[in-house]
Amino acid sequence: MYYSFTGKIVDVMEEQIAIEVNGIGYELFVSRPKEWLKGQETTIFVYEVYGENDHYLVGFSSKLEKEAFRSLIQVKGIGPKTAITALGATTPDELFKAIAANNTAYLKKLPNIGPKAAAQIILDLKGKLADSDAKGNPHQYDEVRAALKQLGFKAKDVDSVLASINEPNASNEEILRLALRKLSKGSLK
């Protein structure tokens, strides 16, 4: 099992990068390939994926990103490729905040993560991650979403605003207040 590689980035591709370590080039899938610079000397954290039909390396810019990946692939129905794609659209901190806050709206905006996968991520990972001892109920964001829709806001606008709010220790009222503030300012993505 590999922990990390230290070497020079020799190629940046669509979904991977190549790093040369002591004359050997390794191809690694990464969440955001464009953030790596060709010719850059770096240390990259590595996870080796072994499957029935797969064998490849995944690279991470930090130990925290590697932890987020390893957590995601432990979730029922989330494979390594889905996990790395999802991490490309968020940061580990934001992912962990969303899980702690039961924010399925945020998780559903990640590529290849639907409603069932978002709920499964929260079910499997809440309470197992560092700093995830948040209060709140598992349906908190769903309840706030229903309240906002009842007030006449469009589901698309509500989902967009709720996906931008990750407050693990907030009450329903506090989340509702934040969402109303954003909706009234028109600060929709």
N, C-alpha and C positions, 0 to 999 in steps of 0.2 A: 504494500500500500504506500502511496506517495503522500507526503505532507505538503511540500512546497518545492518550487524550482526557482533558482536564481540564475538569470542569464539575460540574453539580449532578444528583444522582439525582432524577428526576421520577416514576418509577413502578417498582414491584417486582412482577413477575408470577410465574407458576408456574416457568418455566424461563429467563426473561429479566429484564433490567432495562432501563430507558430512562434515558439521560443526555443532558442538554441542554448543548450547547456553543455559545456565541455565538448563541443563538436557534434552533439546529437540534437536534432531538431524534434520537438514535440508539438503536435497539433492539439489544441485545447478548445473546446466549446466554451464561450464566455457570454455573459449576459449583455454586455455593451461593447462589442468589438471596436467601435470607432473611438472609444476612449483610450485605447492603447496606441502608442506611437511606435512606428517602425524605427528600429535602431536604439530604442530606449532600453537601458539596463534596468532590470526590475526583479522583484521577488513576487511570485504568483503562487497563491495557495491552490492546491490541487485535490480533486476527488476523482477516483477511478470508478467508472461504471462498468460493472460486469452483469450481463444479462444473458438470457438464452440465445438471443440473436444480436446482442450489442456488446461492444467492448470499446470504450473511448474514455478520454480524459476531459474533465470539466475544470476550468480555471476561475479563480476569484481574486479580486483586488484586495480583499481583507478577510480576516478570520471570521468576522461577523457575517459577511456575505456567505461564506462557506457554511456557517452554522444555520443560516436561514435556508439555504439549499437543502442541507441534510434534514432539517425539520420538515420542509415541504415534501420531500420524497418519502417520508414516513407516513404521510396522510394517505388513506385509502383512496385510490383512483388518481393520484398525482404521480406521474412518472418524472424521470430526470429532465426530459426535453421540455415538458410543461413547466416544471419548476424553474429552469434556466430562462425560459421565455418570460415567465411572470416576473422574475427578478429584474429583467431588462426594463420593465415598466414601473419599477418602484425602487425604494431603498430598503435595506433590512430594517432600519429603524421605523419607517412608515408601515412596513408589513407587520412588524411586531405590535405597533400601536393599534393597528386596525384589528388584529386578532384579540388583543387585550380589551378593546372597546366593543367587541362583537359587531364590528362594522362590515356586514356582508356587502353593502353597497360599494365600499372601497375595493373589496376583494373581487367583486364581479366585474369591475372595470379592467382588471388585469387580463392579458391575452390568455385564451383557452381556459378561463376560470368562469364557470357558470354558477347558477344559484346553488345547485347541489354541492358542487366542489367547494364553494365559499363556505357553506354551512359545515361541510365535513372538515375543512381546515380549522375552523373555530372549535368544533367539537373535539377534534384530535389534539390540537395544540394549545388551547387556552389553559393556562395554569401550569404548563410544562416549560414555558419559555421564561427567560430571565425578565424580571420586572413586569410579569403579567398577573400580579395579584390584584387585579382591578375588581371593583364591585360592578354592579350593573347586571342586567339580566340578558340572556342570550337573544332575546327578541327586541332589544331596546331600539335598534335602528329601524326595524320593521314597524314598531309602534309609532315612532316619530314620523316615518314615511307615510303611514296611514293617516295620521293627524294632519300632515301638510296637504295631502291629497284631498282630505275632507274640507280643508280651508280653500280649495279651489286651485291649487298649484298643479301644473302639469307634471306627470310622472317622470318625464325625461329631465325636467329642471330639478325636481326633488332629488332624483338619483344622483345627478351631477353635484349638487350641493352636499348631500350626505357623504358622497365619496371623498369630499375634500375635508371632512371633519373627522378627526381621530382623537377623541377625548376619552381615554379609558376609564376615568373615575367620575365622569359627568353623569348627572341625573338626566332623565328624559326631558325634563323642563329646560335644563341648561343646553342640551343639544338642540331642542326645539327653538330656543331663543337664538342660538348661533345660526341655525339654518334660516330662520326668519330674517335675521339681520342681513345675511348674504343674499337671500332671495329679494329682499326689498331694495338692496343696492344694485341689483342686477349683475352681481359679480359671478356670473355663470361661465363655465368653461366652454 
